[in-house]
Amino acid sequence: MDLKKKSLSALIWSFVDSFGVYVVRFGFTIAIARKLSPKDYGLAGMVTIFIALATLIAESGFSMALIQKKNSDQRDYSTVFFFNLIASIFLYIVLFFSAGLIANFYNEPIVKDITRVASIGVVFSALITVHITILTKNLEFKIPAFIRMCSALISGVLGVFMAYNGFGVWALVYPTLAGSLLSVLLFWIFNRWKPSMVFSIESFKLLYKYGVNIFAQGFTSILLDQIYYPLIGKFYSATELGYFSNADRFYQIFVRRITISYGRVAFPAFSSLQDKPIDFANAYRKTTISLAFILLPLTALLIVSAKPVILILLTNKWANSIPFLQLLYLDGFIFPFLLLNQNVLNALGKSKLSLIIDTVKKIFVIIGAFIAFKIGIQALIISQITSTAIGLLVSIFFIKENIIKQNLIYDLIIIIFTTLIFTLCSILVLNIILSNIVTVFIQILLFLMYFFTHKYLQSNGYKYFIKFISPIIPEPIQKYI
C-alpha cells in the first residue's frame, strides 16, 4: 500500500480511535453526569494533573523519537519499554506516598485514596506505550481503535453501573482503571511484539537527544494547560472544579479529539515526506484547508448550541458549566492549526523550534494565570486562549516557508466567510426559537447547509475533506456528496 492510501486508511481509523471512541465515552459521560454531582467530578479532577504528569514523565518523549527515527529496531524498542516500565513504577511509589500531601493541599481527605488508586493507571500505560508506538509508526490504527473501543464500552458500562448504585466519585475512578487494564491485555494479545532482555545505553542516548525536546514540550503543556485544575480546586471549590471539568470533557471530545486524529496521522506521514519539499508543502496545504473546512463551522456550531445542548443532555444541574464550555470552544478556532504546525516542525526534525513555540505559549499561560486566577475561572480560560493564539502566530513565523501562501489564503477566506454567515444564522435561531430541542435541530440543518454550499462551490476545503472520508462512505451515498 502506497503512502497516500496508507495515510488515508490511517486517518479513518485514527478518527475511529480518537473521535469515535470519545463519542462512545461521551454517551456514557452523559448518563453518569446526570447521576453524579459536580463535586464528584471536581474531586476526580483534583488528581488529573498529577496522573498526567507522571504518565508523561514515564514516557519521556521516547515514543515520538521512535517514530521520527527511520530505522528503529528491537534494541531501541526494548530499551524504551524497560525505561518506561521502571520509571512508571517509581512514579507510582512517589504518588502513593505523596497522596496525603495532595489531599491536604485541597483540604479534601478522600483525594488521598483517589490518588493512590488512580495512579495505578500510570503503570498500565507504560506497559503498552511501545506497542502503540510501533503501530503508529506503521500507520496501523485499526488495532488501537478496536482495543480502545472495547475499553470505552467496558469502562462506560461499569461507570454507569457504579454511578447508579451509589459509588459516587469512585464511579469515575475504578472504571477508568478497568478500561486501562483491558487495554493492556488486548494490546499484548493483538500486537505480538515482545521486549528482549536488553537495555542499550547507546539507543537510550540517541533517542533521548530527540525525545527530550518533545518531553519538555509535553511536560510544560500538561503542567500549564492543566494548571487550572489545582488552581480552581484550591482557590474555589470542588463543585466549581466539577463544572469546569465537565465543560473541559465536552471540549476535549469535540475539538481536541478531531485535531489529535489528524495530528497522529500527520506526524508519521509528514516525517516520510521530509526529504520531498514540494510534496511536503502540498500535504501541509491540503491538511490545513481540510482542517479549517470542518473545524471552523463545527466550533461555531458548538459555541452557539452549548446552552441548549447542556440543558437537554445534563439538565439544569450543570447550567453553570455553560459559560466555561463556550469559552473553551473558542480555542477550536486556534489550537488545531497550532498543533498541526508543531507536528510539521517535529516531522522535519526541528523539535527545538517546536519547543520554542511551546515555551513562548507557556510564558503567556503563566502570566495570564497569575493575573486571572483571582478574577475568576472565565478569566483563566480567556488567558489560555490568548496564549494559544500567540503560540499560533509564532508557529506561522517558523513554518511560513512550507506554506503555498496564495492558494492557502484564498481557500481559508472562503471557509471563514461561509462560517461567519452560518454563525450569524445560528445566533438568530437561538434568539428566536424557545425550544432547546428545536434550536439544536435547526442549527444542525444550518451546518448541513454550510456543507452543501461548499459542495455547490466545489471549494478545495470540501474536495479535500471528502477525499479524506470517502473510503468510509457507502457508494450509494457518495453520489449525493
Secondary structure in CASP SS format (residue, H / E / C, confidence):
PFRMAT SS
TARGET T0000
AUTHOR 0000-0000-0000
METHOD secondary structure of the structure
MODEL  1
M C 1.00
D C 1.00
L H 1.00
K H 1.00
K H 1.00
K H 1.00
S H 1.00
L H 1.00
S H 1.00
A H 1.00
L H 1.00
I H 1.00
W H 1.00
S H 1.00
F H 1.00
V H 1.00
D H 1.00
S H 1.00
F H 1.00
G H 1.00
V H 1.00
Y H 1.00
V H 1.00
V H 1.00
R H 1.00
F H 1.00
G H 1.00
F H 1.00
T H 1.00
I H 1.00
A H 1.00
I H 1.00
A H 1.00
R C 1.00
K C 1.00
L C 1.00
S C 1.00
P H 1.00
K H 1.00
D H 1.00
Y H 1.00
G H 1.00
L H 1.00
A H 1.00
G H 1.00
M C 1.00
V C 1.00
T H 1.00
I H 1.00
F H 1.00
I H 1.00
A H 1.00
L H 1.00
A H 1.00
T H 1.00
L H 1.00
I H 1.00
A H 1.00
E H 1.00
S C 1.00
G C 1.00
F H 1.00
S H 1.00
M H 1.00
A H 1.00
L H 1.00
I H 1.00
Q H 1.00
K C 1.00
K C 1.00
N C 1.00
S C 1.00
D C 1.00
Q H 1.00
R H 1.00
D H 1.00
Y H 1.00
S H 1.00
T H 1.00
V H 1.00
F H 1.00
F H 1.00
F H 1.00
N H 1.00
L H 1.00
I H 1.00
A H 1.00
S H 1.00
I H 1.00
F H 1.00
L H 1.00
Y H 1.00
I H 1.00
V H 1.00
L H 1.00
F H 1.00
F H 1.00
S H 1.00
A H 1.00
G H 1.00
L H 1.00
I H 1.00
A H 1.00
N H 1.00
F H 1.00
Y H 1.00
N C 1.00
E C 1.00
P C 1.00
I H 1.00
V H 1.00
K H 1.00
D H 1.00
I H 1.00
T H 1.00
R H 1.00
V H 1.00
A H 1.00
S C 1.00
I H 1.00
G H 1.00
V H 1.00
V H 1.00
F H 1.00
S H 1.00
A H 1.00
L C 1.00
I C 1.00
T H 1.00
V H 1.00
H H 1.00
I H 1.00
T H 1.00
I H 1.00
L H 1.00
T H 1.00
K H 1.00
N C 1.00
L C 1.00
E C 1.00
F C 1.00
K H 1.00
I H 1.00
P H 1.00
A H 1.00
F H 1.00
I H 1.00
R H 1.00
M H 1.00
C H 1.00
S H 1.00
A H 1.00
L H 1.00
I H 1.00
S H 1.00
G H 1.00
V H 1.00
L H 1.00
G H 1.00
V H 1.00
F H 1.00
M H 1.00
A H 1.00
Y C 1.00
N C 1.00
G C 1.00
F C 1.00
G C 1.00
V C 1.00
W H 1.00
A H 1.00
L H 1.00
V H 1.00
Y H 1.00
P H 1.00
T H 1.00
L H 1.00
A H 1.00
G H 1.00
S H 1.00
L H 1.00
L H 1.00
S H 1.00
V H 1.00
L H 1.00
L H 1.00
F H 1.00
W H 1.00
I H 1.00
F H 1.00
N C 1.00
R C 1.00
W C 1.00
K C 1.00
P C 1.00
S C 1.00
M C 1.00
V C 1.00
F C 1.00
S C 1.00
I H 1.00
E H 1.00
S H 1.00
F H 1.00
K H 1.00
L H 1.00
L H 1.00
Y H 1.00
K H 1.00
Y H 1.00
G H 1.00
V H 1.00
N H 1.00
I H 1.00
F H 1.00
A H 1.00
Q H 1.00
G H 1.00
F H 1.00
T H 1.00
S H 1.00
I H 1.00
L H 1.00
L H 1.00
D H 1.00
Q C 1.00
I C 1.00
Y H 1.00
Y H 1.00
P H 1.00
L H 1.00
I H 1.00
G H 1.00
K H 1.00
F H 1.00
Y C 1.00
S C 1.00
A H 1.00
T H 1.00
E H 1.00
L H 1.00
G H 1.00
Y H 1.00
F H 1.00
S H 1.00
N H 1.00
A H 1.00
D H 1.00
R H 1.00
F H 1.00
Y H 1.00
Q H 1.00
I H 1.00
F H 1.00
V H 1.00
R H 1.00
R H 1.00
I H 1.00
T H 1.00
I H 1.00
S H 1.00
Y H 1.00
G H 1.00
R H 1.00
V H 1.00
A H 1.00
F H 1.00
P H 1.00
A H 1.00
F H 1.00
S H 1.00
S H 1.00
L C 1.00
Q C 1.00
D C 1.00
K C 1.00
P H 1.00
I H 1.00
D H 1.00
F H 1.00
A H 1.00
N H 1.00
A H 1.00
Y H 1.00
R H 1.00
K H 1.00
T H 1.00
T H 1.00
I H 1.00
S H 1.00
L H 1.00
A H 1.00
F H 1.00
I H 1.00
L H 1.00
L H 1.00
P H 1.00
L H 1.00
T H 1.00
A H 1.00
L H 1.00
L H 1.00
I H 1.00
V H 1.00
S H 1.00
A H 1.00
K H 1.00
P H 1.00
V H 1.00
I H 1.00
L H 1.00
I H 1.00
L H 1.00
L C 1.00
T C 1.00
N H 1.00
K H 1.00
W H 1.00
A H 1.00
N H 1.00
S H 1.00
I H 1.00
P H 1.00
F H 1.00
L H 1.00
Q H 1.00
L H 1.00
L H 1.00
Y H 1.00
L H 1.00
D H 1.00
G H 1.00
F H 1.00
I C 1.00
F H 1.00
P H 1.00
F H 1.00
L H 1.00
L H 1.00
L H 1.00
N H 1.00
Q H 1.00
N H 1.00
V H 1.00
L H 1.00
N H 1.00
A H 1.00
L C 1.00
G C 1.00
K C 1.00
S H 1.00
K H 1.00
L H 1.00
S H 1.00
L H 1.00
I H 1.00
I H 1.00
D H 1.00
T H 1.00
V H 1.00
K H 1.00
K H 1.00
I H 1.00
F H 1.00
V H 1.00
I H 1.00
I H 1.00
G H 1.00
A H 1.00
F H 1.00
I H 1.00
A H 1.00
F C 1.00
K C 1.00
I C 1.00
G C 1.00
I H 1.00
Q H 1.00
A H 1.00
L H 1.00
I H 1.00
I H 1.00
S H 1.00
Q H 1.00
I H 1.00
T H 1.00
S H 1.00
T H 1.00
A H 1.00
I H 1.00
G H 1.00
L H 1.00
L H 1.00
V H 1.00
S H 1.00
I H 1.00
F H 1.00
F H 1.00
I H 1.00
K H 1.00
E H 1.00
N H 1.00
I C 1.00
I C 1.00
K H 1.00
Q H 1.00
N H 1.00
L H 1.00
I H 1.00
Y H 1.00
D H 1.00
L H 1.00
I H 1.00
I H 1.00
I H 1.00
I H 1.00
F H 1.00
T H 1.00
T H 1.00
L H 1.00
I H 1.00
F H 1.00
T H 1.00
L H 1.00
C H 1.00
S H 1.00
I H 1.00
L H 1.00
V H 1.00
L H 1.00
N H 1.00
I H 1.00
I C 1.00
L C 1.00
S C 1.00
N H 1.00
I H 1.00
V H 1.00
T H 1.00
V H 1.00
F H 1.00
I H 1.00
Q H 1.00
I H 1.00
L H 1.00
L H 1.00
F H 1.00
L H 1.00
M H 1.00
Y H 1.00
F H 1.00
F H 1.00
T H 1.00
H H 1.00
K H 1.00
Y H 1.00
L H 1.00
Q C 1.00
S C 1.00
N H 1.00
G H 1.00
Y H 1.00
K H 1.00
Y H 1.00
F H 1.00
I H 1.00
K H 1.00
F H 1.00
I H 1.00
S H 1.00
P H 1.00
I H 1.00
I C 1.00
P C 1.00
E H 1.00
P H 1.00
I H 1.00
Q H 1.00
K C 1.00
Y C 1.00
I C 1.00
END
